[in-house]
Each structure stands twice: as C-alpha cells, then as structure tokens.
Amino acid sequence: MQFYADENFPLDVVAELRNLKHDCLTALEDERANQKIPDEQVLERATELGRAVLTINRIDFKRLHQTDTNHAGIVICTFDADFKGQAQRIDAACKDLPEIKGQLVRVYRPS
C-alpha cells in the first residue's frame, strides 16, 4: 500500500509500516512539513501522488472525507505509543481492502 503520513503522524509507525513492506512517504520527506499547510491541501497532495493519508487528526480528516470522497484514501488513527502494534493494525485494516481509494479507514488503539 502507498501511504502519505501527515506531519503529525508518528515516524516510528512509518518505520514499522516500511518494515511491513508498505511504501510510506512523509510530509517531511515531501518537503511539506512545518509550513502550516491546511489539511485540505495535504489530502490533495496525497491524492495527486496516489497515496492514502495516514493521520491522527481524526476529526478534520473525517470531515474532509464526508465532504468529498474523491481521494486516494484516508486512514485515521488514535495515538498509540505501541508503534509496532499500531503499524500492524493499520496493515491488517488495509490488507483486505480491494481498494482504499475513496475509503475512510479507522484504526483505533485497543482499549
């Protein structure tokens, strides 16, 4: 799966997703971090690149999805200090999807 991690998404989770053979690009690697880029533009950039957004900014990206499903996918997560576990849950949630385009995937830390 191809992901685009927004600037607030934990880099340790990105590293674990890469270990699971996912193609992850971070906003920092895309030279778009620390610029206060609006969420709408983050989603547009990810869609332009054909990548699903990874974010812990659940409320705003859920709203964006509800407004327009024409995107490459959005994975919203709760913060979880178990980075390896979170990466495994993201992998499992996305693995069985026939396509992530236009989908909102929710990945929450276990209670």
Jmol script that loads the backbone (N, CA, C; Angstrom):
load data "model"
ATOM      1  N   MET A   1       0.850  -1.173   0.000  1.00  0.00           N
ATOM      2  CA  MET A   1       0.000   0.000   0.000  1.00  0.00           C
ATOM      3  C   MET A   1       0.891   1.229   0.000  1.00  0.00           C
ATOM      4  N   GLN A   2       0.431   2.272  -0.649  1.00  0.00           N
ATOM      5  CA  GLN A   2       1.154   3.540  -0.673  1.00  0.00           C
ATOM      6  C   GLN A   2       0.467   4.529   0.261  1.00  0.00           C
ATOM      7  N   PHE A   3       1.251   5.025   1.229  1.00  0.00           N
ATOM      8  CA  PHE A   3       0.732   5.946   2.224  1.00  0.00           C
ATOM      9  C   PHE A   3       1.463   7.284   2.162  1.00  0.00           C
ATOM     10  N   TYR A   4       0.759   8.320   2.655  1.00  0.00           N
ATOM     11  CA  TYR A   4       1.320   9.656   2.824  1.00  0.00           C
ATOM     12  C   TYR A   4       1.059  10.048   4.273  1.00  0.00           C
ATOM     13  N   ALA A   5       2.118  10.062   5.090  1.00  0.00           N
ATOM     14  CA  ALA A   5       1.978  10.383   6.505  1.00  0.00           C
ATOM     15  C   ALA A   5       2.028  11.894   6.690  1.00  0.00           C
ATOM     16  N   ASP A   6       0.967  12.454   7.273  1.00  0.00           N
ATOM     17  CA  ASP A   6       0.980  13.896   7.507  1.00  0.00           C
ATOM     18  C   ASP A   6       2.028  14.230   8.565  1.00  0.00           C
ATOM     19  N   GLU A   7       2.286  15.517   8.770  1.00  0.00           N
ATOM     20  CA  GLU A   7       3.429  15.910   9.595  1.00  0.00           C
ATOM     21  C   GLU A   7       3.288  15.551  11.071  1.00  0.00           C
ATOM     22  N   ASN A   8       2.097  15.228  11.530  1.00  0.00           N
ATOM     23  CA  ASN A   8       1.909  14.867  12.934  1.00  0.00           C
ATOM     24  C   ASN A   8       1.899  13.357  13.166  1.00  0.00           C
ATOM     25  N   PHE A   9       1.959  12.594  12.094  1.00  0.00           N
ATOM     26  CA  PHE A   9       1.889  11.144  12.239  1.00  0.00           C
ATOM     27  C   PHE A   9       3.225  10.615  12.760  1.00  0.00           C
ATOM     28  N   PRO A  10       3.201   9.707  13.757  1.00  0.00           N
ATOM     29  CA  PRO A  10       4.440   9.227  14.370  1.00  0.00           C
ATOM     30  C   PRO A  10       5.388   8.538  13.373  1.00  0.00           C
ATOM     31  N   LEU A  11       6.616   9.020  13.332  1.00  0.00           N
ATOM     32  CA  LEU A  11       7.607   8.459  12.416  1.00  0.00           C
ATOM     33  C   LEU A  11       7.954   7.015  12.763  1.00  0.00           C
ATOM     34  N   ASP A  12       7.833   6.656  14.033  1.00  0.00           N
ATOM     35  CA  ASP A  12       8.106   5.266  14.420  1.00  0.00           C
ATOM     36  C   ASP A  12       7.083   4.309  13.796  1.00  0.00           C
ATOM     37  N   VAL A  13       5.856   4.761  13.631  1.00  0.00           N
ATOM     38  CA  VAL A  13       4.838   3.932  12.978  1.00  0.00           C
ATOM     39  C   VAL A  13       5.168   3.817  11.488  1.00  0.00           C
ATOM     40  N   VAL A  14       5.608   4.920  10.894  1.00  0.00           N
ATOM     41  CA  VAL A  14       6.026   4.895   9.482  1.00  0.00           C
ATOM     42  C   VAL A  14       7.136   3.863   9.286  1.00  0.00           C
ATOM     43  N   ALA A  15       8.118   3.870  10.171  1.00  0.00           N
ATOM     44  CA  ALA A  15       9.230   2.910  10.071  1.00  0.00           C
ATOM     45  C   ALA A  15       8.715   1.473  10.156  1.00  0.00           C
ATOM     46  N   GLU A  16       7.781   1.223  11.063  1.00  0.00           N
ATOM     47  CA  GLU A  16       7.225  -0.129  11.197  1.00  0.00           C
ATOM     48  C   GLU A  16       6.409  -0.523   9.965  1.00  0.00           C
ATOM     49  N   LEU A  17       5.665   0.432   9.392  1.00  0.00           N
ATOM     50  CA  LEU A  17       4.920   0.142   8.166  1.00  0.00           C
ATOM     51  C   LEU A  17       5.877  -0.191   7.024  1.00  0.00           C
ATOM     52  N   ARG A  18       6.990   0.493   6.966  1.00  0.00           N
ATOM     53  CA  ARG A  18       8.004   0.176   5.954  1.00  0.00           C
ATOM     54  C   ARG A  18       8.553  -1.226   6.168  1.00  0.00           C
ATOM     55  N   ASN A  19       8.738  -1.619   7.429  1.00  0.00           N
ATOM     56  CA  ASN A  19       9.177  -2.989   7.725  1.00  0.00           C
ATOM     57  C   ASN A  19       8.159  -4.018   7.246  1.00  0.00           C
ATOM     58  N   LEU A  20       6.894  -3.606   7.205  1.00  0.00           N
ATOM     59  CA  LEU A  20       5.816  -4.480   6.719  1.00  0.00           C
ATOM     60  C   LEU A  20       5.634  -4.359   5.208  1.00  0.00           C
ATOM     61  N   LYS A  21       6.594  -3.716   4.552  1.00  0.00           N
ATOM     62  CA  LYS A  21       6.656  -3.597   3.074  1.00  0.00           C
ATOM     63  C   LYS A  21       5.669  -2.605   2.476  1.00  0.00           C
ATOM     64  N   HIS A  22       5.215  -1.630   3.275  1.00  0.00           N
ATOM     65  CA  HIS A  22       4.372  -0.567   2.735  1.00  0.00           C
ATOM     66  C   HIS A  22       5.269   0.570   2.252  1.00  0.00           C
ATOM     67  N   ASP A  23       4.824   1.260   1.235  1.00  0.00           N
ATOM     68  CA  ASP A  23       5.529   2.403   0.677  1.00  0.00           C
ATOM     69  C   ASP A  23       4.976   3.651   1.367  1.00  0.00           C
ATOM     70  N   CYS A  24       5.749   4.229   2.267  1.00  0.00           N
ATOM     71  CA  CYS A  24       5.302   5.387   3.048  1.00  0.00           C
ATOM     72  C   CYS A  24       6.160   6.607   2.744  1.00  0.00           C
ATOM     73  N   LEU A  25       5.505   7.673   2.384  1.00  0.00           N
ATOM     74  CA  LEU A  25       6.152   8.965   2.178  1.00  0.00           C
ATOM     75  C   LEU A  25       5.666   9.892   3.274  1.00  0.00           C
ATOM     76  N   THR A  26       6.578  10.583   3.928  1.00  0.00           N
ATOM     77  CA  THR A  26       6.173  11.520   4.974  1.00  0.00           C
ATOM     78  C   THR A  26       6.093  12.934   4.395  1.00  0.00           C
ATOM     79  N   ALA A  27       5.326  13.781   5.062  1.00  0.00           N
ATOM     80  CA  ALA A  27       5.255  15.190   4.661  1.00  0.00           C
ATOM     81  C   ALA A  27       6.638  15.821   4.733  1.00  0.00           C
ATOM     82  N   LEU A  28       7.429  15.403   5.712  1.00  0.00           N
ATOM     83  CA  LEU A  28       8.793  15.919   5.827  1.00  0.00           C
ATOM     84  C   LEU A  28       9.627  15.533   4.609  1.00  0.00           C
ATOM     85  N   GLU A  29       9.552  14.285   4.201  1.00  0.00           N
ATOM     86  CA  GLU A  29      10.295  13.835   3.012  1.00  0.00           C
ATOM     87  C   GLU A  29       9.805  14.536   1.752  1.00  0.00           C
ATOM     88  N   ASP A  30       8.539  14.905   1.736  1.00  0.00           N
ATOM     89  CA  ASP A  30       7.935  15.611   0.599  1.00  0.00           C
ATOM     90  C   ASP A  30       8.162  17.120   0.693  1.00  0.00           C
ATOM     91  N   GLU A  31       8.974  17.529   1.677  1.00  0.00           N
ATOM     92  CA  GLU A  31       9.305  18.940   1.909  1.00  0.00           C
ATOM     93  C   GLU A  31       8.074  19.811   2.134  1.00  0.00           C
ATOM     94  N   ARG A  32       7.104  19.235   2.872  1.00  0.00           N
ATOM     95  CA  ARG A  32       5.864  19.953   3.164  1.00  0.00           C
ATOM     96  C   ARG A  32       5.553  19.983   4.654  1.00  0.00           C
ATOM     97  N   ALA A  33       6.558  19.801   5.474  1.00  0.00           N
ATOM     98  CA  ALA A  33       6.354  19.838   6.927  1.00  0.00           C
ATOM     99  C   ALA A  33       6.700  21.216   7.467  1.00  0.00           C
ATOM    100  N   ASN A  34       6.126  21.529   8.621  1.00  0.00           N
ATOM    101  CA  ASN A  34       6.395  22.792   9.328  1.00  0.00           C
ATOM    102  C   ASN A  34       6.075  24.028   8.488  1.00  0.00           C
ATOM    103  N   GLN A  35       5.064  23.916   7.651  1.00  0.00           N
ATOM    104  CA  GLN A  35       4.646  25.040   6.815  1.00  0.00           C
ATOM    105  C   GLN A  35       3.190  25.424   7.043  1.00  0.00           C
ATOM    106  N   LYS A  36       2.552  24.792   8.026  1.00  0.00           N
ATOM    107  CA  LYS A  36       1.145  25.058   8.328  1.00  0.00           C
ATOM    108  C   LYS A  36       0.242  24.870   7.106  1.00  0.00           C
ATOM    109  N   ILE A  37       0.515  23.826   6.347  1.00  0.00           N
ATOM    110  CA  ILE A  37      -0.285  23.519   5.159  1.00  0.00           C
ATOM    111  C   ILE A  37      -1.648  23.005   5.620  1.00  0.00           C
ATOM    112  N   PRO A  38      -2.723  23.581   5.110  1.00  0.00           N
ATOM    113  CA  PRO A  38      -4.072  23.152   5.525  1.00  0.00           C
ATOM    114  C   PRO A  38      -4.322  21.677   5.180  1.00  0.00           C
ATOM    115  N   ASP A  39      -5.155  21.039   5.994  1.00  0.00           N
ATOM    116  CA  ASP A  39      -5.472  19.626   5.800  1.00  0.00           C
ATOM    117  C   ASP A  39      -6.005  19.347   4.396  1.00  0.00           C
ATOM    118  N   GLU A  40      -6.793  20.259   3.867  1.00  0.00           N
ATOM    119  CA  GLU A  40      -7.339  20.081   2.518  1.00  0.00           C
ATOM    120  C   GLU A  40      -6.215  19.924   1.503  1.00  0.00           C
ATOM    121  N   GLN A  41      -5.158  20.706   1.657  1.00  0.00           N
ATOM    122  CA  GLN A  41      -4.034  20.634   0.730  1.00  0.00           C
ATOM    123  C   GLN A  41      -3.190  19.382   0.954  1.00  0.00           C
ATOM    124  N   VAL A  42      -3.111  18.930   2.200  1.00  0.00           N
ATOM    125  CA  VAL A  42      -2.419  17.666   2.485  1.00  0.00           C
ATOM    126  C   VAL A  42      -3.143  16.530   1.759  1.00  0.00           C
ATOM    127  N   LEU A  43      -4.468  16.508   1.865  1.00  0.00           N
ATOM    128  CA  LEU A  43      -5.254  15.473   1.199  1.00  0.00           C
ATOM    129  C   LEU A  43      -5.129  15.584  -0.319  1.00  0.00           C
ATOM    130  N   GLU A  44      -5.157  16.787  -0.840  1.00  0.00           N
ATOM    131  CA  GLU A  44      -4.990  16.986  -2.280  1.00  0.00           C
ATOM    132  C   GLU A  44      -3.635  16.467  -2.754  1.00  0.00           C
ATOM    133  N   ARG A  45      -2.579  16.767  -1.989  1.00  0.00           N
ATOM    134  CA  ARG A  45      -1.237  16.319  -2.363  1.00  0.00           C
ATOM    135  C   ARG A  45      -1.151  14.796  -2.344  1.00  0.00           C
ATOM    136  N   ALA A  46      -1.665  14.181  -1.306  1.00  0.00           N
ATOM    137  CA  ALA A  46      -1.637  12.723  -1.219  1.00  0.00           C
ATOM    138  C   ALA A  46      -2.401  12.102  -2.386  1.00  0.00           C
ATOM    139  N   THR A  47      -3.549  12.675  -2.707  1.00  0.00           N
ATOM    140  CA  THR A  47      -4.357  12.170  -3.816  1.00  0.00           C
ATOM    141  C   THR A  47      -3.618  12.343  -5.136  1.00  0.00           C
ATOM    142  N   GLU A  48      -2.981  13.479  -5.306  1.00  0.00           N
ATOM    143  CA  GLU A  48      -2.183  13.737  -6.510  1.00  0.00           C
ATOM    144  C   GLU A  48      -1.101  12.669  -6.682  1.00  0.00           C
ATOM    145  N   LEU A  49      -0.536  12.218  -5.565  1.00  0.00           N
ATOM    146  CA  LEU A  49       0.517  11.203  -5.584  1.00  0.00           C
ATOM    147  C   LEU A  49      -0.035   9.772  -5.566  1.00  0.00           C
ATOM    148  N   GLY A  50      -1.355   9.638  -5.450  1.00  0.00           N
ATOM    149  CA  GLY A  50      -1.979   8.320  -5.406  1.00  0.00           C
ATOM    150  C   GLY A  50      -1.736   7.581  -4.106  1.00  0.00           C
ATOM    151  N   ARG A  51      -1.640   8.339  -3.002  1.00  0.00           N
ATOM    152  CA  ARG A  51      -1.330   7.770  -1.695  1.00  0.00           C
ATOM    153  C   ARG A  51      -2.446   8.058  -0.699  1.00  0.00           C
ATOM    154  N   ALA A  52      -2.721   7.088   0.152  1.00  0.00           N
ATOM    155  CA  ALA A  52      -3.695   7.269   1.227  1.00  0.00           C
ATOM    156  C   ALA A  52      -3.032   8.029   2.371  1.00  0.00           C
ATOM    157  N   VAL A  53      -3.737   8.995   2.927  1.00  0.00           N
ATOM    158  CA  VAL A  53      -3.223   9.784   4.047  1.00  0.00           C
ATOM    159  C   VAL A  53      -3.256   8.951   5.323  1.00  0.00           C
ATOM    160  N   LEU A  54      -2.174   9.028   6.090  1.00  0.00           N
ATOM    161  CA  LEU A  54      -2.109   8.493   7.445  1.00  0.00           C
ATOM    162  C   LEU A  54      -2.144   9.683   8.389  1.00  0.00           C
ATOM    163  N   THR A  55      -3.061   9.678   9.350  1.00  0.00           N
ATOM    164  CA  THR A  55      -3.173  10.828  10.241  1.00  0.00           C
ATOM    165  C   THR A  55      -3.735  10.436  11.602  1.00  0.00           C
ATOM    166  N   ILE A  56      -3.356  11.214  12.600  1.00  0.00           N
ATOM    167  CA  ILE A  56      -4.001  11.099  13.907  1.00  0.00           C
ATOM    168  C   ILE A  56      -4.985  12.261  14.102  1.00  0.00           C
ATOM    169  N   ASN A  57      -5.116  13.084  13.081  1.00  0.00           N
ATOM    170  CA  ASN A  57      -6.048  14.205  13.078  1.00  0.00           C
ATOM    171  C   ASN A  57      -7.407  13.692  12.589  1.00  0.00           C
ATOM    172  N   ARG A  58      -8.058  12.918  13.442  1.00  0.00           N
ATOM    173  CA  ARG A  58      -9.261  12.190  13.047  1.00  0.00           C
ATOM    174  C   ARG A  58     -10.434  13.093  12.682  1.00  0.00           C
ATOM    175  N   ILE A  59     -10.693  14.085  13.474  1.00  0.00           N
ATOM    176  CA  ILE A  59     -11.893  14.905  13.275  1.00  0.00           C
ATOM    177  C   ILE A  59     -11.853  15.643  11.941  1.00  0.00           C
ATOM    178  N   ASP A  60     -10.747  16.315  11.667  1.00  0.00           N
ATOM    179  CA  ASP A  60     -10.673  17.117  10.439  1.00  0.00           C
ATOM    180  C   ASP A  60     -10.675  16.250   9.178  1.00  0.00           C
ATOM    181  N   PHE A  61      -9.964  15.125   9.209  1.00  0.00           N
ATOM    182  CA  PHE A  61      -9.921  14.291   8.007  1.00  0.00           C
ATOM    183  C   PHE A  61     -11.213  13.505   7.815  1.00  0.00           C
ATOM    184  N   LYS A  62     -11.901  13.197   8.902  1.00  0.00           N
ATOM    185  CA  LYS A  62     -13.219  12.573   8.764  1.00  0.00           C
ATOM    186  C   LYS A  62     -14.175  13.574   8.095  1.00  0.00           C
ATOM    187  N   ARG A  63     -14.094  14.828   8.515  1.00  0.00           N
ATOM    188  CA  ARG A  63     -14.925  15.876   7.902  1.00  0.00           C
ATOM    189  C   ARG A  63     -14.603  16.015   6.408  1.00  0.00           C
ATOM    190  N   LEU A  64     -13.314  16.005   6.065  1.00  0.00           N
ATOM    191  CA  LEU A  64     -12.925  16.111   4.662  1.00  0.00           C
ATOM    192  C   LEU A  64     -13.481  14.942   3.853  1.00  0.00           C
ATOM    193  N   HIS A  65     -13.429  13.756   4.415  1.00  0.00           N
ATOM    194  CA  HIS A  65     -13.972  12.576   3.729  1.00  0.00           C
ATOM    195  C   HIS A  65     -15.478  12.714   3.524  1.00  0.00           C
ATOM    196  N   GLN A  66     -16.174  13.195   4.545  1.00  0.00           N
ATOM    197  CA  GLN A  66     -17.622  13.354   4.437  1.00  0.00           C
ATOM    198  C   GLN A  66     -18.000  14.407   3.409  1.00  0.00           C
ATOM    199  N   THR A  67     -17.114  15.371   3.205  1.00  0.00           N
ATOM    200  CA  THR A  67     -17.357  16.434   2.232  1.00  0.00           C
ATOM    201  C   THR A  67     -17.124  15.955   0.801  1.00  0.00           C
ATOM    202  N   ASP A  68     -16.093  15.105   0.625  1.00  0.00           N
ATOM    203  CA  ASP A  68     -15.723  14.670  -0.724  1.00  0.00           C
ATOM    204  C   ASP A  68     -14.945  13.362  -0.632  1.00  0.00           C
ATOM    205  N   THR A  69     -15.464  12.317  -1.253  1.00  0.00           N
ATOM    206  CA  THR A  69     -14.789  11.016  -1.225  1.00  0.00           C
ATOM    207  C   THR A  69     -13.857  10.805  -2.408  1.00  0.00           C
ATOM    208  N   ASN A  70     -13.643  11.842  -3.187  1.00  0.00           N
ATOM    209  CA  ASN A  70     -12.736  11.747  -4.336  1.00  0.00           C
ATOM    210  C   ASN A  70     -11.297  11.960  -3.862  1.00  0.00           C
ATOM    211  N   HIS A  71     -10.752  10.940  -3.223  1.00  0.00           N
ATOM    212  CA  HIS A  71      -9.379  10.991  -2.718  1.00  0.00           C
ATOM    213  C   HIS A  71      -8.793   9.586  -2.792  1.00  0.00           C
ATOM    214  N   ALA A  72      -7.506   9.477  -2.514  1.00  0.00           N
ATOM    215  CA  ALA A  72      -6.811   8.187  -2.623  1.00  0.00           C
ATOM    216  C   ALA A  72      -6.938   7.334  -1.370  1.00  0.00           C
ATOM    217  N   GLY A  73      -7.690   7.803  -0.385  1.00  0.00           N
ATOM    218  CA  GLY A  73      -7.889   7.061   0.850  1.00  0.00           C
ATOM    219  C   GLY A  73      -7.404   7.851   2.049  1.00  0.00           C
ATOM    220  N   ILE A  74      -8.029   7.601   3.175  1.00  0.00           N
ATOM    221  CA  ILE A  74      -7.653   8.246   4.435  1.00  0.00           C
ATOM    222  C   ILE A  74      -7.671   7.175   5.519  1.00  0.00           C
ATOM    223  N   VAL A  75      -6.588   7.101   6.281  1.00  0.00           N
ATOM    224  CA  VAL A  75      -6.516   6.204   7.431  1.00  0.00           C
ATOM    225  C   VAL A  75      -6.377   7.088   8.663  1.00  0.00           C
ATOM    226  N   ILE A  76      -7.430   7.106   9.490  1.00  0.00           N
ATOM    227  CA  ILE A  76      -7.401   7.907  10.711  1.00  0.00           C
ATOM    228  C   ILE A  76      -7.109   6.987  11.886  1.00  0.00           C
ATOM    229  N   CYS A  77      -6.230   7.454  12.767  1.00  0.00           N
ATOM    230  CA  CYS A  77      -5.782   6.638  13.894  1.00  0.00           C
ATOM    231  C   CYS A  77      -5.834   7.440  15.188  1.00  0.00           C
ATOM    232  N   THR A  78      -5.986   6.726  16.283  1.00  0.00           N
ATOM    233  CA  THR A  78      -5.756   7.327  17.590  1.00  0.00           C
ATOM    234  C   THR A  78      -4.266   7.212  17.871  1.00  0.00           C
ATOM    235  N   PHE A  79      -3.727   8.118  18.676  1.00  0.00           N
ATOM    236  CA  PHE A  79      -2.314   7.998  19.030  1.00  0.00           C
ATOM    237  C   PHE A  79      -2.131   6.747  19.874  1.00  0.00           C
ATOM    238  N   ASP A  80      -1.076   6.020  19.583  1.00  0.00           N
ATOM    239  CA  ASP A  80      -0.774   4.798  20.318  1.00  0.00           C
ATOM    240  C   ASP A  80       0.742   4.692  20.448  1.00  0.00           C
ATOM    241  N   ALA A  81       1.233   4.672  21.672  1.00  0.00           N
ATOM    242  CA  ALA A  81       2.676   4.572  21.902  1.00  0.00           C
ATOM    243  C   ALA A  81       3.228   3.194  21.525  1.00  0.00           C
ATOM    244  N   ASP A  82       2.360   2.229  21.297  1.00  0.00           N
ATOM    245  CA  ASP A  82       2.770   0.918  20.792  1.00  0.00           C
ATOM    246  C   ASP A  82       2.865   1.030  19.271  1.00  0.00           C
ATOM    247  N   PHE A  83       3.968   1.610  18.802  1.00  0.00           N
ATOM    248  CA  PHE A  83       4.113   1.917  17.379  1.00  0.00           C
ATOM    249  C   PHE A  83       4.061   0.666  16.508  1.00  0.00           C
ATOM    250  N   LYS A  84       4.709  -0.390  16.956  1.00  0.00           N
ATOM    251  CA  LYS A  84       4.702  -1.631  16.181  1.00  0.00           C
ATOM    252  C   LYS A  84       3.280  -2.188  16.097  1.00  0.00           C
ATOM    253  N   GLY A  85       2.579  -2.194  17.219  1.00  0.00           N
ATOM    254  CA  GLY A  85       1.198  -2.674  17.232  1.00  0.00           C
ATOM    255  C   GLY A  85       0.298  -1.834  16.350  1.00  0.00           C
ATOM    256  N   GLN A  86       0.499  -0.528  16.386  1.00  0.00           N
ATOM    257  CA  GLN A  86      -0.318   0.348  15.550  1.00  0.00           C
ATOM    258  C   GLN A  86      -0.068   0.077  14.071  1.00  0.00           C
ATOM    259  N   ALA A  87       1.188  -0.098  13.705  1.00  0.00           N
ATOM    260  CA  ALA A  87       1.514  -0.408  12.308  1.00  0.00           C
ATOM    261  C   ALA A  87       0.872  -1.728  11.894  1.00  0.00           C
ATOM    262  N   GLN A  88       0.892  -2.704  12.780  1.00  0.00           N
ATOM    263  CA  GLN A  88       0.273  -3.995  12.474  1.00  0.00           C
ATOM    264  C   GLN A  88      -1.236  -3.860  12.310  1.00  0.00           C
ATOM    265  N   ARG A  89      -1.870  -3.013  13.119  1.00  0.00           N
ATOM    266  CA  ARG A  89      -3.318  -2.803  12.994  1.00  0.00           C
ATOM    267  C   ARG A  89      -3.654  -2.070  11.694  1.00  0.00           C
ATOM    268  N   ILE A  90      -2.824  -1.111  11.302  1.00  0.00           N
ATOM    269  CA  ILE A  90      -3.032  -0.407  10.023  1.00  0.00           C
ATOM    270  C   ILE A  90      -2.882  -1.406   8.877  1.00  0.00           C
ATOM    271  N   ASP A  91      -1.838  -2.212   8.939  1.00  0.00           N
ATOM    272  CA  ASP A  91      -1.594  -3.232   7.914  1.00  0.00           C
ATOM    273  C   ASP A  91      -2.803  -4.161   7.798  1.00  0.00           C
ATOM    274  N   ALA A  92      -3.292  -4.650   8.931  1.00  0.00           N
ATOM    275  CA  ALA A  92      -4.427  -5.572   8.926  1.00  0.00           C
ATOM    276  C   ALA A  92      -5.697  -4.910   8.390  1.00  0.00           C
ATOM    277  N   ALA A  93      -5.926  -3.662   8.765  1.00  0.00           N
ATOM    278  CA  ALA A  93      -7.141  -2.960   8.328  1.00  0.00           C
ATOM    279  C   ALA A  93      -7.139  -2.699   6.828  1.00  0.00           C
ATOM    280  N   CYS A  94      -5.967  -2.504   6.265  1.00  0.00           N
ATOM    281  CA  CYS A  94      -5.875  -2.156   4.839  1.00  0.00           C
ATOM    282  C   CYS A  94      -5.635  -3.362   3.942  1.00  0.00           C
ATOM    283  N   LYS A  95      -5.104  -4.421   4.515  1.00  0.00           N
ATOM    284  CA  LYS A  95      -4.701  -5.590   3.732  1.00  0.00           C
ATOM    285  C   LYS A  95      -5.849  -6.204   2.941  1.00  0.00           C
ATOM    286  N   ASP A  96      -7.014  -6.293   3.541  1.00  0.00           N
ATOM    287  CA  ASP A  96      -8.130  -6.987   2.900  1.00  0.00           C
ATOM    288  C   ASP A  96      -9.029  -6.083   2.065  1.00  0.00           C
ATOM    289  N   LEU A  97      -8.691  -4.799   2.006  1.00  0.00           N
ATOM    290  CA  LEU A  97      -9.498  -3.894   1.190  1.00  0.00           C
ATOM    291  C   LEU A  97      -9.213  -4.141  -0.296  1.00  0.00           C
ATOM    292  N   PRO A  98     -10.247  -4.281  -1.100  1.00  0.00           N
ATOM    293  CA  PRO A  98      -9.992  -4.425  -2.536  1.00  0.00           C
ATOM    294  C   PRO A  98      -9.378  -3.142  -3.115  1.00  0.00           C
ATOM    295  N   GLU A  99      -9.760  -2.022  -2.517  1.00  0.00           N
ATOM    296  CA  GLU A  99      -9.224  -0.722  -2.943  1.00  0.00           C
ATOM    297  C   GLU A  99      -9.437   0.265  -1.793  1.00  0.00           C
ATOM    298  N   ILE A 100      -8.445   1.115  -1.564  1.00  0.00           N
ATOM    299  CA  ILE A 100      -8.567   2.114  -0.493  1.00  0.00           C
ATOM    300  C   ILE A 100      -9.061   3.456  -1.046  1.00  0.00           C
ATOM    301  N   LYS A 101      -8.987   3.630  -2.346  1.00  0.00           N
ATOM    302  CA  LYS A 101      -9.412   4.891  -2.954  1.00  0.00           C
ATOM    303  C   LYS A 101     -10.846   5.230  -2.533  1.00  0.00           C
ATOM    304  N   GLY A 102     -11.025   6.465  -2.029  1.00  0.00           N
ATOM    305  CA  GLY A 102     -12.343   6.929  -1.612  1.00  0.00           C
ATOM    306  C   GLY A 102     -12.814   6.393  -0.271  1.00  0.00           C
ATOM    307  N   GLN A 103     -11.982   5.620   0.407  1.00  0.00           N
ATOM    308  CA  GLN A 103     -12.372   4.993   1.670  1.00  0.00           C
ATOM    309  C   GLN A 103     -11.821   5.763   2.874  1.00  0.00           C
ATOM    310  N   LEU A 104     -12.548   5.709   3.960  1.00  0.00           N
ATOM    311  CA  LEU A 104     -12.088   6.191   5.254  1.00  0.00           C
ATOM    312  C   LEU A 104     -11.910   4.959   6.131  1.00  0.00           C
ATOM    313  N   VAL A 105     -10.674   4.720   6.558  1.00  0.00           N
ATOM    314  CA  VAL A 105     -10.362   3.558   7.377  1.00  0.00           C
ATOM    315  C   VAL A 105     -10.040   4.058   8.785  1.00  0.00           C
ATOM    316  N   ARG A 106     -10.664   3.448   9.776  1.00  0.00           N
ATOM    317  CA  ARG A 106     -10.455   3.825  11.163  1.00  0.00           C
ATOM    318  C   ARG A 106      -9.605   2.759  11.851  1.00  0.00           C
ATOM    319  N   VAL A 107      -8.525   3.211  12.492  1.00  0.00           N
ATOM    320  CA  VAL A 107      -7.658   2.299  13.234  1.00  0.00           C
ATOM    321  C   VAL A 107      -7.477   2.889  14.635  1.00  0.00           C
ATOM    322  N   TYR A 108      -8.065   2.223  15.616  1.00  0.00           N
ATOM    323  CA  TYR A 108      -8.017   2.725  16.985  1.00  0.00           C
ATOM    324  C   TYR A 108      -7.138   1.833  17.852  1.00  0.00           C
ATOM    325  N   ARG A 109      -6.542   2.421  18.870  1.00  0.00           N
ATOM    326  CA  ARG A 109      -5.733   1.618  19.799  1.00  0.00           C
ATOM    327  C   ARG A 109      -6.693   0.756  20.616  1.00  0.00           C
ATOM    328  N   PRO A 110      -6.236  -0.425  20.977  1.00  0.00           N
ATOM    329  CA  PRO A 110      -7.113  -1.309  21.759  1.00  0.00           C
ATOM    330  C   PRO A 110      -7.382  -0.708  23.140  1.00  0.00           C
ATOM    331  N   SER A 111      -8.553  -0.978  23.664  1.00  0.00           N
ATOM    332  CA  SER A 111      -8.904  -0.444  24.987  1.00  0.00           C
ATOM    333  C   SER A 111      -8.466  -1.375  26.099  1.00  0.00           C
TER     334      SER A 111
END
end "model"
wireframe off; spacefill off
backbone 0.3
color backbone group
